[in-house]
């Protein structure tokens, strides 16, 4: 009996301990998600009260803590927000006054400083080609981004009004409680174990409380009858009371555990939802050698090409010279302006080859952090498989200028393109008189023009690859001879050439060669042989010159935009024509 009593005591003690431990575990699990819960983000803010038209927020401020960065901007009017490389942002700002927003490393607060400049008004920065992305809204704008330390934000209204006057940055905090669910469920399990101990102890107590016989005693003198409650009755009453309490306690505790465990949701430890707690970013100890970044990123070029495509299509359809000048220059602009003029006089003349909006097949930016900048790109036309890919040379003269197409060249069919550097690395632009190539860009243009006029008799004939050169077939010596033969006996036809107005562009390739674009003028002079005779014209020459017959003669100038691969100096490979665009750009009567 003593052993049973000790066992019951141990079971009661274990039940009590289990109940206390369960209460602690469940309570702490719930507290983690309620009274002990931490904030879900950290935020800093700043206000500007000056009249500067621009605000710049440094990339270091955005990277004060790790994780996604949320910027909230407020102002009384239109808001323009954009981000780009920090060097590009400051180059665009130039001499303008602006607010500089940075982070105080000691307090962790945003600080503002007004940088006085000579310009109080700037162009609208929206849609500048320097930005990786830009946004606009009215009065309030919120964005979530993830930018590195070498990228900065620029804020403005319209360039004339003060920049937005309030900005805040915030980062998410990991306030997840991965152990809350485990604690609550574990506490429920411990509670269940405690109930088992309690029921076990009660069950044994009931079994140990059965009837007991007492030894008989000798008869005594009768006394007045008296009723007394027996020990068995008392024990039975106690057991009954304990059974009643247990029946009440067990359901109540179970219901409480179920309710407590069901009132919260939590993730398991080390689950996919866990995030790294944002913390101040450590400063780099070892600095890598400085490498000049490429002029643009592929994402920028894709956006620029799409805008150029939209402008060219609208301008080509409407023959809008003012619009086309916003995105074209030099040889590419000259070609389109001449086409617009001819189409005004003759609707049968075809439009220029359209610039597709993508996809961008190749991007080769110049490796530079100064201006002007040059980018070479090749674009496919997925809507029309019969159209050859188009190669564009884009140039940006100054930070606030947009990139303009200086050369737009149709590639030769089945052209094999040389290997070039990755877009993330970029390449160098070589000067027009570079001695690093088999022939300098200027020499390439003049030597090829000589081949078009003399063919085998040209001193440079062996320097150029013949196979795949369709321009020779179109305007070479054989064609020129046919044109002369078809001319009447009363007229003469004279051919010539000279360098075009556009500067040559040479972009280095991996093998130390270069992709070279040159501008060449081919001239054709048709004049009567005898005094009093006349020469008649039709088609493009008539449309551009406005003359159908003349006794003086007409000089027609064709603009050739030529793209070559030129090997490195000392290399025996031939110079290859990669593509060309040719069109009549001028026609006038001889004086």
PERARA-V343358 format. One record per residue. N is the residue number from 1. BURIAL is I if it has 24 or more other C-alpha atoms within 12 Angstrom, else O. Layout:
n/burial
N/BURIAL
N/BURIAL
This chain:
n/burial
1/O
2/O
3/O
4/O
5/O
6/O
7/O
8/I
9/O
10/O
11/I
12/I
13/O
14/I
15/I
16/I
17/O
18/I
19/I
20/O
21/I
22/I
23/I
24/O
25/I
26/I
27/I
28/I
29/I
30/I
31/I
32/I
33/I
34/O
35/O
36/O
37/O
38/O
39/O
40/O
41/O
42/I
43/I
44/I
45/I
46/I
47/I
48/I
49/O
50/I
51/I
52/I
53/I
54/I
55/I
56/I
57/I
58/I
59/I
60/I
61/I
62/I
63/I
64/I
65/I
66/I
67/I
68/I
69/I
70/I
71/I
72/I
73/I
74/I
75/I
76/O
77/O
78/I
79/I
80/I
81/I
82/I
83/I
84/I
85/I
86/I
87/I
88/I
89/I
90/I
91/I
92/I
93/I
94/I
95/O
96/I
97/I
98/I
99/I
100/I
101/I
102/I
103/I
104/O
105/O
106/O
107/O
108/I
109/O
110/I
111/I
112/I
113/I
114/I
115/I
116/O
117/O
118/O
119/O
120/I
121/I
122/I
123/I
124/I
125/I
126/I
127/I
128/I
129/I
130/I
131/I
132/I
133/I
134/I
135/I
136/I
137/I
138/O
139/O
140/I
141/I
142/I
143/I
144/O
145/I
146/O
147/I
148/I
149/I
150/O
151/I
152/I
153/I
154/I
155/I
156/I
157/I
158/I
159/I
160/I
161/I
162/I
163/I
164/I
165/I
166/I
167/I
168/I
169/I
170/I
171/I
172/I
173/I
174/O
175/I
176/I
177/I
178/I
179/I
180/I
181/I
182/I
183/I
184/I
185/I
186/I
187/I
188/I
189/I
190/I
191/I
192/I
193/I
194/I
195/I
196/I
197/I
198/I
199/I
200/I
201/I
202/I
203/O
204/I
205/I
206/I
207/O
208/O
209/O
210/O
211/O
212/O
213/O
214/O
215/O
216/O
217/O
218/O
219/O
220/O
221/O
222/O
223/O
224/O
225/O
226/O
227/O
228/O
229/O
230/O
231/O
232/O
233/O
234/O
235/O
236/O
237/O
238/O
239/I
240/O
241/O
242/O
243/O
244/O
245/O
246/O
247/O
248/O
249/O
250/I
251/O
252/O
253/I
254/I
255/O
256/O
257/I
258/O
259/O
260/I
261/I
262/O
263/O
264/I
265/O
266/I
267/O
268/O
269/O
270/O
271/O
272/O
273/O
274/O
275/O
276/O
277/O
278/I
279/O
280/O
281/O
282/O
283/O
284/O
285/O
286/O
287/O
288/O
289/O
290/O
291/O
292/O
293/I
294/I
295/I
296/I
297/I
298/I
299/O
300/I
301/I
302/I
303/I
304/I
305/I
306/O
307/I
308/I
309/I
310/O
311/I
312/I
313/I
314/O
315/I
316/I
317/I
318/O
319/I
320/I
321/I
322/O
323/I
324/I
325/I
326/O
327/I
328/I
329/I
330/I
331/I
332/I
333/I
334/I
335/I
336/I
337/I
338/I
339/I
340/I
341/I
342/I
343/I
344/I
345/O
346/O
347/O
348/O
349/O
350/O
351/I
352/I
353/I
354/I
355/I
356/I
357/I
358/I
359/I
360/I
361/I
362/I
363/I
364/I
365/I
366/I
367/I
368/I
369/I
370/O
371/O
372/O
373/I
374/I
375/I
376/I
377/I
378/I
379/I
380/I
381/I
382/O
383/O
384/O
385/O
386/O
387/O
388/I
389/I
390/I
391/I
392/I
393/I
394/I
395/I
396/I
397/O
398/O
399/I
400/I
401/I
402/I
403/I
404/I
405/I
406/I
407/I
408/I
409/I
410/I
411/I
412/I
413/O
414/O
415/I
416/O
417/I
418/I
419/O
420/I
421/I
422/O
423/I
424/O
425/O
426/I
427/I
428/I
429/I
430/I
431/O
432/I
433/O
434/I
435/O
436/I
437/I
438/I
439/I
440/I
441/I
442/I
443/I
444/I
445/I
446/I
447/I
448/I
449/I
450/I
451/I
452/I
453/I
454/I
455/I
456/O
457/O
458/O
459/O
460/I
461/I
462/O
463/I
464/I
465/I
466/I
467/O
468/O
469/I
470/I
471/I
472/I
473/O
474/O
475/I
476/I
477/I
478/O
479/O
480/I
481/O
482/O
483/O
484/O
485/O
486/O
487/O
488/O
489/O
490/O
491/I
492/I
493/I
494/I
495/I
496/I
497/I
498/I
499/I
500/I
501/I
502/I
503/I
504/I
505/I
506/I
507/I
508/I
509/I
510/O
511/O
512/I
513/I
514/I
515/I
516/I
517/I
518/I
519/I
520/I
521/I
522/I
523/I
524/I
525/I
526/I
527/I
528/I
529/O
530/O
531/O
532/O
533/O
534/I
535/I
536/I
537/I
538/O
539/O
540/I
541/I
542/I
543/I
544/I
545/I
546/I
547/I
548/O
549/O
550/I
551/I
552/I
553/I
554/I
555/I
556/I
557/I
558/I
559/I
560/I
561/I
562/I
563/I
564/I
565/I
566/I
567/I
568/I
569/O
570/O
571/O
572/O
573/O
574/I
575/I
576/I
577/I
578/I
579/I
580/I
581/I
582/I
583/I
584/I
585/I
586/I
587/I
588/I
589/I
590/O
591/O
